[in-house]
Amino acid sequence: MHLPTHFEEQGNYKMTGTHRKLIIKDNDYYIQGSFNFLSFNKEKGQKIANEESILIPKKVDLKWEHVLNSYNINL
């Protein structure tokens, strides 16, 4: 999903909302995922939610470049 264009009109409908989150820590690592570690309120009889995230410690500089280009940010 390309977030900068995600909310633009798409024919007869408009895309709304996203659940994707991204954390980039300098050039050390980045984490992609839901980050809803504690937000699932399990009620009696309800199944447990699967909230996953992935930590990527390689090529962080390329991820920075991609994000900055996607949002047309020049540093």
C-alpha angles and dihedrals in degrees: 000000000000103000099196090063098028095098097047120110112278107196110288096353139055123224111234131186134002135211098200118115130182131193120188117190108200106283092316103089146321132221126210123188148081098297090204092130096146104017101089109100104201113207127195110292094010121127121239117261119239106228111177135177131179127217114211117191098178133082092004090155089061091051090052090050092050094049094046092048092048091057095038092242116159117194 
